[in-house]
Structure formats: C-alpha cells, structure tokens
Amino acid sequence: MTAQAYIAGVGMTPFKKPGDNEPYPQMAQAAVRAALADAGLDYSKIQQAYVGYVYADSTAGQRALYEVGMSGVPIVNVNNNCSTGSTALFLARQAVQSGAAECVLALGFEQMKPGPLGSAWPDRPSPFDRFNQTTDELMGAKDLPRVLRYFAGAGRDHMAQYGTKLSTFAKIRAKASRHAANNPLALFRTPLSEDDVLASPSLLEGLMTRLMACPPTCGAAAAIVCSEAFAERHGLRRDVRVVAQSMTTDRPEVFESGDMRELVGFGMAKEAARQVYEQAGIGPQDVDVVELHDCFAQNELLTYESLGLCQEGEAEAFVCDGDNTYGGRVVTNPSGGLLSKGHPLGATGLAQCFELTHQLRGTAEARQVEGARLALQHNLGMGGACVVTLYERV
C-alpha cells in the first residue's frame, strides 16, 4: 500500500439520550451531509461506503445512505461491537491506500435503548460466553450487567497490583466533564468534581460509581477518506492524513492470564499501538492529543498504559500530575470522551475521528490543543477488536 489516505471531510450529530433522538436514517443522513459539506464534495463522487452499526438489521447501512442518494456504489455493512466505527474507517482507509477506490465514505450510527447492553439473540451461543465464564471465575457478582463486571474487575486488578485509589478514577471522570464543557456536541456538559463522582450511586462497592460509566446514547458520525490525487483533482483539503493504523484481536492470554485487564483488551490495545508507532517511526512521547475509548473511567486509566502514554504502573501518577489534560504531557479526550458524550456504538470511532480532525486543523475552538500535529485514536470492541489510528497535520 503506497497511496496516502487523507481525511477530506467529517460530520457528526449531537449525541442524544435514547428516546430524544431521530430515527437512525435521519441521524446518518445528517452526519453524511455534514461531512460532504465539510469536504465540499457531492455524494456522486463517493466510490464505496463502509457503514457501521451494532443494533440494527442487515442492510441498515443501505437504508441510511439511500436517504442521501442511490448511486449504486458498493455499501458494506460493518459490525465489530464498540470498535465498529473505527473498523469502518479502517476498511475505508485500506480501500484508498490499496488503490481499490479513490474516495470512500466511512459512516457509523447507533439507535440505542436505555439501560445496559444486552444480547439481541438470546436463543443462540453468545460471543461473550468465554468472557463471562472467565469473569465468573475471577470476579463473581453474577447478578450485575456483564460489561460492568468486566471493567470493574479490570480496575480492581490494577488497584490490587499498584495500589491505585478509587479517587483516581473519579479524577478521570471529573477531567472528562471539564473538557466536555467546551464541546457543544457532548451530551453531559456540566463540570463535575472528584467528590461528585465519588458520591454518585455505587455500582460495585469500592470499585465503581455510576458516574464512572458512560451511558448509551444515539447519534451518527462520518468521514470522507480520499487519495492525494483525488483530493488534488477535486480541490479538496489535504491538511489531515492517516499516517498509520492497526487493528488487532484477542490472543490466548485473554482467557489464560487470570487478569481482568487482559479480558477487557489491554493486550490488544498495546499491540495495536506498538504496530502504529512502528509504522509511523515515532513513539508515544511524540503524540500531542489522544481520543481513547473511555467507556469506563477504569478503562481510560488502563489505556494510558497500553498506549504507552505512561509506563505500566504509573497511570495514577499520570492522572494526579495532570499529564492527561491541558498543560500536561498529552491531552486525552478533549471532546469529553464517551464518559461525557455517551457511547452510540457504531458512531463512537468516527466521532473520535471528527474530534481529532478538528484538533489537527486548528478548528476545535475552546477545546483546541495548541500546536497539535500528531493525534492518536483508540477504539476498543470486546469480543474482540481494537483499532488504533495515527493522524498527522500536513
């Protein structure tokens, strides 16, 4: 693969609580039209589309895009759990870099229901059977939602090994709220204190409070990925390019290590980040801004270490020293992250792309990370897939 892949346009809807949203075709249409307008491009120029969602029927991607236009191009539906949006982006980037297409749309949307995630197909084996069995062995508390048990257990194991305090996770959530206060597209924009987070209802005593968990939300986001030659021919912007990208999946240690951190994707993220740094010829110390998968405050802390933003065991100091925010080592989740925007599964990865594209363009307004040149994105889907993407301001 020799062609360069550029982000020519991005679009995103405000994320809404389930029930406050428009139906998914309308949300998707709004995000795509915003991305086309941002790029200054007509839909007829799109040669392929990859459309990500989790909770919808087959060919919902076509249903969504038919609202924009019926051009006859290939539309591929993508479902990779919480990393679905970034998987659509991964496929779009591959198509451009391989030369299979010159201009490709990546779209993600989700129309969620309130409450914890559950299976839509309870009459057949679950992709999480082995995850649940391992969690039962390591964690207990079988009456709680599975995702809560996964990430509370991962936080517990970090606390046990390194003495990490519950208040550190609360600091992460408070930081997210401060960042979200400057993001008009975030759902929760009220600043919270560490004490506010600790005082919220306990989900698992001593391990997690409600405000440490992201809520389900509804929304859509899109990105237009094109080659340099296409951008030049059509007068499109070429100021943000994908420098490196990697997708990984689970290895045997997920079930064999006896460590809940491995179960929630620590190893996948570490390997994906390693591959990206190697492809780009840089290290984590060169990154200016990060959007990472903070489905729980516990996972944000773990991800600092898996991405190499700090050494393993040093995440608590990283948080307490303010190295995860403005004025620190690297600004993480300037958008407010999933903790403040919520998590419409198919849209999340492309919403991260939206934020980082604006950061590198210098158009993030009050959220702007001064001088941002390299931006890293981490999107995790248990079951499992992890996509890590590095963007550069050109």
C-alpha positions in Angstrom: 0.0 0.0 0.0 1.6 3.2 -1.2 -1.2 5.8 -1.6 -1.7 8.3 1.1 -5.1 8.5 2.8 -6.5 11.9 3.7 -9.5 12.9 5.8 -11.2 15.3 3.4 -14.4 15.9 5.4 -16.0 15.0 8.7 -19.5 15.3 10.1 -21.3 14.4 13.4 -24.6 14.8 15.0 -25.1 15.8 18.7 -25.4 12.6 20.7 -28.7 12.3 22.4 -30.3 10.1 25.1 -32.3 7.2 23.8 -35.8 8.5 23.1 -34.7 12.0 22.4 -33.1 11.1 19.1 -34.3 11.0 15.5 -34.5 7.5 13.8 -31.2 6.2 12.6 -31.7 7.0 8.8 -32.2 10.7 9.7 -29.2 10.8 12.1 -27.0 9.1 9.5 -28.1 11.4 6.7 -27.3 14.4 8.8 -23.8 13.2 9.6 -23.1 12.3 5.9 -24.4 15.6 4.6 -22.3 17.4 7.1 -19.2 15.5 6.1 -19.9 16.2 2.4 -20.4 19.9 3.1 -17.2 20.0 5.1 -15.3 18.4 2.2 -17.1 20.5 -0.5 -18.0 17.3 -2.3 -21.1 15.8 -4.0 -22.3 12.4 -2.9 -22.0 11.2 -6.5 -18.2 11.3 -6.1 -18.2 8.6 -3.4 -17.0 5.3 -4.8 -17.5 3.0 -1.9 -19.1 3.2 1.6 -18.5 1.3 4.8 -21.3 1.7 7.3 -21.0 0.6 10.9 -23.7 -0.1 13.4 -24.4 -2.9 16.0 -28.1 -2.7 16.9 -29.9 -2.8 13.6 -31.0 -5.3 10.9 -28.8 -6.3 8.0 -28.5 -3.7 5.2 -29.4 -0.9 7.6 -26.4 0.8 6.1 -28.2 0.9 2.7 -31.4 2.2 4.3 -29.4 5.0 5.9 -27.5 6.0 2.8 -30.5 5.8 0.5 -31.6 9.0 2.3 -28.5 10.7 0.8 -28.5 9.2 -2.6 -28.9 6.0 -4.6 -25.8 6.0 -6.7 -25.3 2.2 -7.0 -21.9 2.1 -5.4 -20.8 -0.8 -3.0 -22.1 -0.3 0.5 -20.6 -2.7 3.1 -22.3 -3.1 6.5 -19.8 -3.4 9.4 -20.4 -4.7 13.0 -17.4 -5.1 15.3 -19.0 -4.3 18.7 -17.8 -1.0 20.2 -15.0 -0.6 17.7 -17.5 -0.7 14.8 -17.0 3.0 13.7 -13.2 2.7 13.6 -13.5 -0.6 11.8 -15.5 1.1 9.0 -12.7 3.8 8.9 -10.0 1.0 8.8 -11.7 -0.5 5.8 -12.2 2.8 4.1 -8.5 3.7 4.6 -7.5 0.2 3.3 -9.6 0.7 0.1 -7.9 4.1 -0.6 -4.4 3.0 0.2 -4.6 -0.2 -1.8 -5.9 1.7 -4.8 -9.2 -0.1 -4.9 -11.0 3.3 -4.7 -10.0 6.9 -4.5 -12.8 8.4 -2.4 -14.6 6.4 0.3 -17.2 7.2 2.9 -17.0 5.7 6.5 -20.2 6.2 8.4 -21.2 5.0 11.8 -24.6 5.3 13.6 -26.5 3.8 16.5 -30.1 4.0 17.7 -29.7 2.7 21.3 -32.1 1.6 24.0 -31.8 2.8 27.6 -30.0 0.6 30.2 -27.1 -1.8 30.0 -26.1 -3.5 26.8 -27.7 -6.9 26.2 -27.9 -9.6 23.5 -30.4 -9.3 20.7 -30.2 -13.1 20.1 -30.6 -14.9 23.4 -31.6 -18.2 21.7 -28.0 -19.0 20.4 -24.4 -19.0 21.7 -23.2 -15.6 22.8 -19.8 -14.2 21.5 -19.2 -13.4 25.2 -19.6 -17.0 26.6 -15.9 -17.4 27.3 -15.6 -13.9 28.6 -18.5 -14.4 31.0 -17.1 -17.8 32.2 -13.7 -16.3 32.9 -15.3 -13.3 34.6 -17.4 -15.6 36.8 -14.2 -17.4 37.9 -12.2 -14.2 38.5 -14.9 -11.7 39.6 -18.2 -13.3 40.9 -21.0 -10.8 41.3 -23.1 -12.7 38.7 -26.2 -10.6 39.2 -24.6 -7.4 37.7 -24.5 -6.5 34.0 -21.7 -8.2 32.2 -19.9 -5.1 30.9 -19.9 -3.6 34.4 -18.3 -6.7 35.8 -15.6 -6.7 33.1 -14.4 -3.2 33.6 -14.9 -3.0 37.4 -12.8 -6.2 37.6 -10.1 -4.7 35.4 -9.9 -1.7 37.6 -9.8 -3.9 40.7 -6.8 -5.8 39.3 -5.0 -2.5 38.7 -5.8 -1.3 42.2 -4.6 -4.6 43.6 -1.3 -4.6 41.8 -0.4 -0.9 42.0 -2.4 0.5 44.9 -4.5 2.7 42.6 -7.2 4.5 44.5 -10.9 4.8 43.6 -10.5 8.6 43.7 -8.1 8.4 40.8 -10.9 7.1 38.6 -13.0 9.9 39.9 -10.4 12.4 38.8 -10.5 11.0 35.3 -14.3 11.4 35.2 -14.0 15.0 36.5 -11.4 15.8 33.9 -13.8 14.5 31.2 -16.5 16.8 32.4 -14.2 19.8 32.3 -13.3 19.0 28.7 -16.9 18.4 27.7 -18.0 21.8 29.0 -16.4 23.2 25.8 -18.0 20.7 23.4 -21.4 21.6 22.1 -21.9 18.1 20.7 -21.4 16.4 24.1 -24.5 15.2 26.0 -23.2 15.9 29.5 -21.5 19.4 29.7 -21.8 20.2 33.4 -18.4 20.2 35.2 -18.2 17.6 38.0 -15.8 17.5 40.9 -14.0 14.4 42.1 -16.3 14.4 45.1 -19.3 14.5 42.8 -18.2 11.4 41.1 -17.4 9.5 44.3 -20.8 10.5 45.8 -22.8 9.1 42.9 -24.5 5.8 43.5 -22.2 2.8 43.8 -22.4 0.2 41.0 -19.9 -2.2 42.7 -18.8 -1.3 46.2 -15.3 0.1 46.4 -14.7 -0.4 42.6 -17.0 1.8 40.6 -19.7 4.5 40.9 -22.3 5.4 38.4 -20.6 8.5 37.1 -17.5 6.4 36.2 -19.6 4.6 33.5 -20.6 6.0 30.1 -24.3 5.9 29.2 -25.8 4.6 25.9 -26.6 7.4 23.5 -27.8 7.8 20.0 -26.0 9.5 17.2 -24.0 9.3 13.9 -20.7 10.4 12.6 -19.0 10.2 9.2 -15.6 10.8 7.5 -14.6 11.0 3.8 -11.3 9.3 3.1 -9.6 10.0 -0.2 -6.3 9.7 -2.0 -4.0 12.6 -2.6 -4.6 12.5 -6.4 -8.3 12.6 -5.9 -8.1 15.5 -3.5 -5.9 17.4 -5.9 -8.2 16.8 -8.8 -11.3 18.0 -6.9 -9.8 20.8 -4.9 -10.3 19.0 -1.6 -8.3 19.8 1.6 -5.2 17.7 2.3 -4.3 19.0 5.7 -5.0 15.8 7.8 -3.8 12.4 6.7 -3.8 8.9 8.2 -0.1 8.2 9.0 -0.6 4.7 10.4 -3.4 2.4 11.5 -3.7 -1.1 13.0 -6.4 -3.5 14.0 -5.8 -6.4 16.5 -7.8 -9.1 18.1 -7.5 -11.2 21.2 -4.8 -13.7 22.0 -4.9 -16.8 24.3 -3.8 -14.8 27.4 -7.2 -13.1 27.4 -8.6 -16.3 29.0 -5.4 -17.8 30.4 -3.8 -14.9 32.2 -6.1 -14.7 35.2 -6.1 -10.9 34.8 -9.3 -9.0 34.1 -7.2 -6.3 32.4 -6.4 -8.7 29.6 -10.0 -9.7 29.3 -11.0 -6.1 28.5 -8.4 -5.6 25.8 -5.3 -4.3 27.4 -3.1 -6.6 25.3 -5.0 -5.9 22.0 -4.5 -2.2 22.6 -0.8 -2.5 23.5 -0.1 -4.5 20.3 -2.1 -2.2 18.1 -0.3 0.8 19.5 3.1 -0.9 19.0 2.3 -1.5 15.4 1.2 2.0 14.8 4.2 3.6 16.4 6.4 1.2 14.3 4.6 2.1 11.1 5.0 5.8 11.7 8.5 5.7 13.1 7.5 7.6 16.2 7.0 7.0 19.9 4.1 7.8 22.3 6.1 10.8 23.5 5.6 12.4 20.1 1.7 12.4 20.3 0.0 15.7 21.1 -3.6 14.7 21.6 -5.5 11.5 22.1 -9.1 10.3 21.8 -9.3 7.0 23.6 -12.1 4.5 24.5 -13.2 5.6 28.0 -16.3 3.5 28.2 -15.5 3.5 31.9 -13.0 5.7 33.8 -11.2 2.5 34.7 -10.6 1.8 31.0 -9.2 5.2 30.4 -6.6 4.7 33.1 -5.7 1.3 31.7 -5.4 2.7 28.2 -2.8 5.3 29.3 -0.5 2.4 30.0 -1.5 0.2 27.0 -0.8 3.1 24.6 2.5 3.8 26.2 1.5 7.3 27.3 3.0 6.3 30.6 4.7 3.2 31.9 2.8 0.3 33.4 2.0 1.1 37.0 2.4 4.9 36.5 -1.1 5.7 35.4 -2.2 7.0 38.8 0.7 9.5 38.9 0.0 10.4 35.3 -3.6 11.4 36.4 -2.6 13.1 39.6 0.1 15.1 38.0 -2.3 16.4 35.4 -0.4 14.9 32.5 -3.7 13.8 30.8 -5.1 17.3 30.3 -4.3 20.8 29.0 -0.8 21.9 30.2 0.2 18.3 30.8 2.1 15.7 28.8 -0.7 14.8 26.3 -4.3 16.0 26.2 -6.6 13.0 26.4 -10.3 13.1 25.2 -10.6 16.9 24.7 -14.1 16.1 23.4 -15.1 14.8 26.8 -14.9 11.3 25.6 -17.5 8.6 25.9 -18.0 9.5 29.6 -19.4 12.8 28.6 -20.7 12.2 25.0 -22.1 8.8 25.7 -21.5 5.8 23.5 -23.6 5.1 20.4 -21.6 2.1 19.5 -21.3 2.4 15.7 -20.7 6.1 15.8 -18.1 6.3 18.5 -15.0 5.7 16.4 -15.9 8.2 13.8 -16.8 10.8 16.4 -13.3 10.3 17.7 -12.1 10.9 14.1 -14.2 14.0 13.9 -12.7 15.5 17.1 -9.1 14.7 16.1 -9.5 16.1 12.6 -10.7 19.4 14.0 -7.8 19.4 16.5 -5.3 19.0 13.7 -7.0 21.6 11.6 -6.9 24.0 14.5 -10.7 24.4 14.4 -11.6 22.9 17.7 -12.3 26.3 19.2 -12.3 26.3 23.1 -11.1 22.7 23.1 -8.1 23.4 20.9 -4.8 21.7 21.8 -2.3 24.3 20.9 0.1 23.3 18.2 -1.4 19.8 17.8 0.5 18.0 15.0 0.1 14.2 15.8 -3.2 12.8 17.1 -3.8 9.2 18.3 -7.1 7.4 18.3 -8.0 4.2 20.3 -11.3 2.4 19.8 -12.0 -0.9 21.6 -14.6 -3.6 21.0 -14.7 -6.5 23.3 -15.1 -9.8 21.7 -12.7 -8.6 20.3 -11.2 -5.9 18.1 -9.0 -2.8 18.8 -8.3 -0.1 16.2 -5.5 2.4 16.8 -5.1 5.2 14.3 -2.5 8.0 14.0 -3.3 11.2 12.2 -0.9 14.0 11.2 -1.4 17.6 10.4 0.2 18.2 6.9 
